[in-house]
Amino acid sequence: MSLLKDIFGRKKQIKCAVCGEAIQNDFKTKYLKLNGCFGLHMLHYECDKKINNLEKSIKGE
């Protein structure tokens, strides 16, 4: 948690891996495959819902 305090305390902007908007307090971390590589990315809850809906539509559920 101190890492997040350092990042947010220094006014550096962390951006969502999906939409590119700045992340404030509403975010989650998720393993995503972007550009062919898996990694732990930070994203908004809304962007996570969009990804989940897209995955469901691709699978045909």
Backbone atoms as SQL, in Angstrom:
CREATE TABLE atoms (id INTEGER PRIMARY KEY, chain TEXT, resi INTEGER, resn TEXT, atom TEXT, x REAL, y REAL, z REAL);
INSERT INTO atoms VALUES
  (1, 'A', 1, 'MET', 'N', 0.823, -1.191, 0.000),
  (2, 'A', 1, 'MET', 'CA', 0.000, 0.000, 0.000),
  (3, 'A', 1, 'MET', 'C', 0.865, 1.251, 0.000),
  (4, 'A', 2, 'SER', 'N', 2.053, 1.200, 0.583),
  (5, 'A', 2, 'SER', 'CA', 2.909, 2.381, 0.610),
  (6, 'A', 2, 'SER', 'C', 3.377, 2.749, -0.794),
  (7, 'A', 3, 'LEU', 'N', 3.486, 1.751, -1.677),
  (8, 'A', 3, 'LEU', 'CA', 3.843, 2.038, -3.068),
  (9, 'A', 3, 'LEU', 'C', 2.793, 2.928, -3.713),
  (10, 'A', 4, 'LEU', 'N', 1.522, 2.611, -3.486),
  (11, 'A', 4, 'LEU', 'CA', 0.451, 3.432, -4.046),
  (12, 'A', 4, 'LEU', 'C', 0.451, 4.825, -3.435),
  (13, 'A', 5, 'LYS', 'N', 0.736, 4.930, -2.142),
  (14, 'A', 5, 'LYS', 'CA', 0.806, 6.247, -1.512),
  (15, 'A', 5, 'LYS', 'C', 1.932, 7.068, -2.123),
  (16, 'A', 6, 'ASP', 'N', 3.063, 6.426, -2.403),
  (17, 'A', 6, 'ASP', 'CA', 4.178, 7.128, -3.041),
  (18, 'A', 6, 'ASP', 'C', 3.795, 7.605, -4.433),
  (19, 'A', 7, 'ILE', 'N', 3.160, 6.736, -5.190),
  (20, 'A', 7, 'ILE', 'CA', 2.800, 7.086, -6.569),
  (21, 'A', 7, 'ILE', 'C', 1.782, 8.211, -6.584),
  (22, 'A', 8, 'PHE', 'N', 0.703, 8.061, -5.797),
  (23, 'A', 8, 'PHE', 'CA', -0.344, 9.077, -5.816),
  (24, 'A', 8, 'PHE', 'C', 0.090, 10.341, -5.085),
  (25, 'A', 9, 'GLY', 'N', 0.984, 10.236, -4.123),
  (26, 'A', 9, 'GLY', 'CA', 1.467, 11.400, -3.398),
  (27, 'A', 9, 'GLY', 'C', 2.355, 12.289, -4.246),
  (28, 'A', 10, 'ARG', 'N', 3.024, 11.718, -5.221),
  (29, 'A', 10, 'ARG', 'CA', 3.922, 12.491, -6.084),
  (30, 'A', 10, 'ARG', 'C', 3.210, 13.076, -7.295),
  (31, 'A', 11, 'LYS', 'N', 1.921, 12.886, -7.364),
  (32, 'A', 11, 'LYS', 'CA', 1.095, 13.431, -8.445),
  (33, 'A', 11, 'LYS', 'C', 1.457, 12.867, -9.820),
  (34, 'A', 12, 'LYS', 'N', 2.044, 11.683, -9.840),
  (35, 'A', 12, 'LYS', 'CA', 2.277, 11.031, -11.123),
  (36, 'A', 12, 'LYS', 'C', 0.973, 10.399, -11.565),
  (37, 'A', 13, 'GLN', 'N', 0.715, 10.441, -12.851),
  (38, 'A', 13, 'GLN', 'CA', -0.524, 9.873, -13.339),
  (39, 'A', 13, 'GLN', 'C', -0.299, 8.454, -13.830),
  (40, 'A', 14, 'ILE', 'N', -1.095, 7.562, -13.293),
  (41, 'A', 14, 'ILE', 'CA', -1.102, 6.184, -13.761),
  (42, 'A', 14, 'ILE', 'C', -2.277, 6.070, -14.710),
  (43, 'A', 15, 'LYS', 'N', -2.059, 5.446, -15.844),
  (44, 'A', 15, 'LYS', 'CA', -3.106, 5.370, -16.855),
  (45, 'A', 15, 'LYS', 'C', -3.636, 3.959, -16.990),
  (46, 'A', 16, 'CYS', 'N', -4.896, 3.885, -17.344),
  (47, 'A', 16, 'CYS', 'CA', -5.571, 2.614, -17.570),
  (48, 'A', 16, 'CYS', 'C', -4.966, 1.948, -18.797),
  (49, 'A', 17, 'ALA', 'N', -4.744, 0.636, -18.721),
  (50, 'A', 17, 'ALA', 'CA', -4.145, -0.106, -19.832),
  (51, 'A', 17, 'ALA', 'C', -5.101, -0.233, -21.010),
  (52, 'A', 18, 'VAL', 'N', -6.406, -0.059, -20.771),
  (53, 'A', 18, 'VAL', 'CA', -7.394, -0.234, -21.835),
  (54, 'A', 18, 'VAL', 'C', -7.731, 1.092, -22.506),
  (55, 'A', 19, 'CYS', 'N', -8.152, 2.082, -21.717),
  (56, 'A', 19, 'CYS', 'CA', -8.628, 3.333, -22.311),
  (57, 'A', 19, 'CYS', 'C', -7.585, 4.447, -22.309),
  (58, 'A', 20, 'GLY', 'N', -6.574, 4.356, -21.473),
  (59, 'A', 20, 'GLY', 'CA', -5.531, 5.373, -21.436),
  (60, 'A', 20, 'GLY', 'C', -5.847, 6.572, -20.563),
  (61, 'A', 21, 'GLU', 'N', -7.007, 6.571, -19.910),
  (62, 'A', 21, 'GLU', 'CA', -7.370, 7.667, -19.015),
  (63, 'A', 21, 'GLU', 'C', -6.644, 7.509, -17.678),
  (64, 'A', 22, 'ALA', 'N', -6.496, 8.605, -16.975),
  (65, 'A', 22, 'ALA', 'CA', -5.825, 8.574, -15.670),
  (66, 'A', 22, 'ALA', 'C', -6.658, 7.786, -14.663),
  (67, 'A', 23, 'ILE', 'N', -5.980, 7.023, -13.828),
  (68, 'A', 23, 'ILE', 'CA', -6.643, 6.233, -12.789),
  (69, 'A', 23, 'ILE', 'C', -6.551, 7.014, -11.488),
  (70, 'A', 24, 'GLN', 'N', -7.694, 7.161, -10.821),
  (71, 'A', 24, 'GLN', 'CA', -7.709, 7.852, -9.534),
  (72, 'A', 24, 'GLN', 'C', -7.758, 6.821, -8.412),
  (73, 'A', 25, 'ASN', 'N', -8.938, 6.559, -7.880),
  (74, 'A', 25, 'ASN', 'CA', -9.078, 5.610, -6.778),
  (75, 'A', 25, 'ASN', 'C', -9.840, 4.355, -7.171),
  (76, 'A', 26, 'ASP', 'N', -10.513, 4.382, -8.307),
  (77, 'A', 26, 'ASP', 'CA', -11.346, 3.248, -8.714),
  (78, 'A', 26, 'ASP', 'C', -10.631, 2.416, -9.775),
  (79, 'A', 27, 'PHE', 'N', -9.848, 1.446, -9.321),
  (80, 'A', 27, 'PHE', 'CA', -9.112, 0.624, -10.269),
  (81, 'A', 27, 'PHE', 'C', -8.971, -0.782, -9.735),
  (82, 'A', 28, 'LYS', 'N', -8.605, -1.680, -10.613),
  (83, 'A', 28, 'LYS', 'CA', -8.270, -3.037, -10.215),
  (84, 'A', 28, 'LYS', 'C', -7.093, -3.482, -11.046),
  (85, 'A', 29, 'THR', 'N', -6.432, -4.511, -10.601),
  (86, 'A', 29, 'THR', 'CA', -5.323, -5.067, -11.362),
  (87, 'A', 29, 'THR', 'C', -5.768, -6.404, -11.936),
  (88, 'A', 30, 'LYS', 'N', -5.295, -6.682, -13.138),
  (89, 'A', 30, 'LYS', 'CA', -5.712, -7.899, -13.820),
  (90, 'A', 30, 'LYS', 'C', -4.612, -8.320, -14.775),
  (91, 'A', 31, 'TYR', 'N', -4.424, -9.631, -14.887),
  (92, 'A', 31, 'TYR', 'CA', -3.483, -10.140, -15.876),
  (93, 'A', 31, 'TYR', 'C', -4.156, -10.097, -17.237),
  (94, 'A', 32, 'LEU', 'N', -3.548, -9.378, -18.165),
  (95, 'A', 32, 'LEU', 'CA', -4.073, -9.249, -19.522),
  (96, 'A', 32, 'LEU', 'C', -2.986, -9.588, -20.523),
  (97, 'A', 33, 'LYS', 'N', -3.412, -10.060, -21.667),
  (98, 'A', 33, 'LYS', 'CA', -2.465, -10.301, -22.752),
  (99, 'A', 33, 'LYS', 'C', -2.594, -9.134, -23.730),
  (100, 'A', 34, 'LEU', 'N', -1.635, -8.232, -23.680),
  (101, 'A', 34, 'LEU', 'CA', -1.609, -7.068, -24.562),
  (102, 'A', 34, 'LEU', 'C', -0.344, -7.129, -25.401),
  (103, 'A', 35, 'ASN', 'N', -0.490, -6.924, -26.679),
  (104, 'A', 35, 'ASN', 'CA', 0.637, -6.967, -27.616),
  (105, 'A', 35, 'ASN', 'C', 1.387, -8.297, -27.552),
  (106, 'A', 36, 'GLY', 'N', 0.644, -9.370, -27.309),
  (107, 'A', 36, 'GLY', 'CA', 1.241, -10.700, -27.312),
  (108, 'A', 36, 'GLY', 'C', 1.936, -11.109, -26.034),
  (109, 'A', 37, 'CYS', 'N', 1.901, -10.264, -25.000),
  (110, 'A', 37, 'CYS', 'CA', 2.588, -10.582, -23.743),
  (111, 'A', 37, 'CYS', 'C', 1.612, -10.458, -22.571),
  (112, 'A', 38, 'PHE', 'N', 1.661, -11.446, -21.669),
  (113, 'A', 38, 'PHE', 'CA', 0.861, -11.358, -20.455),
  (114, 'A', 38, 'PHE', 'C', 1.550, -10.432, -19.466),
  (115, 'A', 39, 'GLY', 'N', 0.743, -9.667, -18.750),
  (116, 'A', 39, 'GLY', 'CA', 1.293, -8.787, -17.737),
  (117, 'A', 39, 'GLY', 'C', 0.212, -8.349, -16.773),
  (118, 'A', 40, 'LEU', 'N', 0.621, -7.887, -15.625),
  (119, 'A', 40, 'LEU', 'CA', -0.301, -7.369, -14.628),
  (120, 'A', 40, 'LEU', 'C', -0.518, -5.892, -14.929),
  (121, 'A', 41, 'HIS', 'N', -1.763, -5.544, -15.264),
  (122, 'A', 41, 'HIS', 'CA', -2.087, -4.177, -15.667),
  (123, 'A', 41, 'HIS', 'C', -3.126, -3.586, -14.728),
  (124, 'A', 42, 'MET', 'N', -3.113, -2.264, -14.631),
  (125, 'A', 42, 'MET', 'CA', -4.108, -1.542, -13.845),
  (126, 'A', 42, 'MET', 'C', -5.159, -1.006, -14.800),
  (127, 'A', 43, 'LEU', 'N', -6.438, -1.177, -14.424),
  (128, 'A', 43, 'LEU', 'CA', -7.513, -0.684, -15.263),
  (129, 'A', 43, 'LEU', 'C', -8.716, -0.304, -14.418),
  (130, 'A', 44, 'HIS', 'N', -9.583, 0.527, -15.015),
  (131, 'A', 44, 'HIS', 'CA', -10.812, 0.947, -14.354),
  (132, 'A', 44, 'HIS', 'C', -11.772, -0.236, -14.247),
  (133, 'A', 45, 'TYR', 'N', -12.679, -0.169, -13.272),
  (134, 'A', 45, 'TYR', 'CA', -13.700, -1.208, -13.152),
  (135, 'A', 45, 'TYR', 'C', -14.581, -1.240, -14.397),
  (136, 'A', 46, 'GLU', 'N', -14.897, -0.068, -14.951),
  (137, 'A', 46, 'GLU', 'CA', -15.742, -0.012, -16.143),
  (138, 'A', 46, 'GLU', 'C', -15.052, -0.673, -17.334),
  (139, 'A', 47, 'CYS', 'N', -13.771, -0.468, -17.476),
  (140, 'A', 47, 'CYS', 'CA', -13.016, -1.082, -18.573),
  (141, 'A', 47, 'CYS', 'C', -12.942, -2.591, -18.390),
  (142, 'A', 48, 'ASP', 'N', -12.849, -3.041, -17.143),
  (143, 'A', 48, 'ASP', 'CA', -12.839, -4.477, -16.870),
  (144, 'A', 48, 'ASP', 'C', -14.174, -5.096, -17.269),
  (145, 'A', 49, 'LYS', 'N', -15.276, -4.404, -16.982),
  (146, 'A', 49, 'LYS', 'CA', -16.592, -4.908, -17.382),
  (147, 'A', 49, 'LYS', 'C', -16.692, -5.001, -18.897),
  (148, 'A', 50, 'LYS', 'N', -16.159, -4.005, -19.603),
  (149, 'A', 50, 'LYS', 'CA', -16.181, -4.033, -21.067),
  (150, 'A', 50, 'LYS', 'C', -15.388, -5.218, -21.603),
  (151, 'A', 51, 'ILE', 'N', -14.240, -5.488, -21.008),
  (152, 'A', 51, 'ILE', 'CA', -13.404, -6.617, -21.441),
  (153, 'A', 51, 'ILE', 'C', -14.124, -7.933, -21.187),
  (154, 'A', 52, 'ASN', 'N', -14.749, -8.064, -20.019),
  (155, 'A', 52, 'ASN', 'CA', -15.474, -9.296, -19.701),
  (156, 'A', 52, 'ASN', 'C', -16.635, -9.520, -20.658),
  (157, 'A', 53, 'ASN', 'N', -17.380, -8.458, -20.984),
  (158, 'A', 53, 'ASN', 'CA', -18.487, -8.580, -21.931),
  (159, 'A', 53, 'ASN', 'C', -17.985, -8.952, -23.317),
  (160, 'A', 54, 'LEU', 'N', -16.873, -8.389, -23.725),
  (161, 'A', 54, 'LEU', 'CA', -16.293, -8.706, -25.026),
  (162, 'A', 54, 'LEU', 'C', -15.850, -10.162, -25.081),
  (163, 'A', 55, 'GLU', 'N', -15.222, -10.646, -24.008),
  (164, 'A', 55, 'GLU', 'CA', -14.797, -12.048, -23.958),
  (165, 'A', 55, 'GLU', 'C', -15.995, -12.987, -24.024),
  (166, 'A', 56, 'LYS', 'N', -17.089, -12.627, -23.330),
  (167, 'A', 56, 'LYS', 'CA', -18.294, -13.462, -23.364),
  (168, 'A', 56, 'LYS', 'C', -18.907, -13.489, -24.754),
  (169, 'A', 57, 'SER', 'N', -18.923, -12.343, -25.439),
  (170, 'A', 57, 'SER', 'CA', -19.512, -12.304, -26.778),
  (171, 'A', 57, 'SER', 'C', -18.666, -13.085, -27.781),
  (172, 'A', 58, 'ILE', 'N', -17.361, -13.100, -27.592),
  (173, 'A', 58, 'ILE', 'CA', -16.488, -13.870, -28.484),
  (174, 'A', 58, 'ILE', 'C', -16.696, -15.365, -28.267),
  (175, 'A', 59, 'LYS', 'N', -16.845, -15.764, -27.006),
  (176, 'A', 59, 'LYS', 'CA', -17.051, -17.181, -26.692),
  (177, 'A', 59, 'LYS', 'C', -18.455, -17.647, -27.054),
  (178, 'A', 60, 'GLY', 'N', -19.382, -16.714, -27.227),
  (179, 'A', 60, 'GLY', 'CA', -20.748, -17.057, -27.603),
  (180, 'A', 60, 'GLY', 'C', -21.640, -17.429, -26.439),
  (181, 'A', 61, 'GLU', 'N', -21.358, -16.916, -25.282),
  (182, 'A', 61, 'GLU', 'CA', -22.184, -17.215, -24.100),
  (183, 'A', 61, 'GLU', 'C', -23.374, -16.300, -24.041);
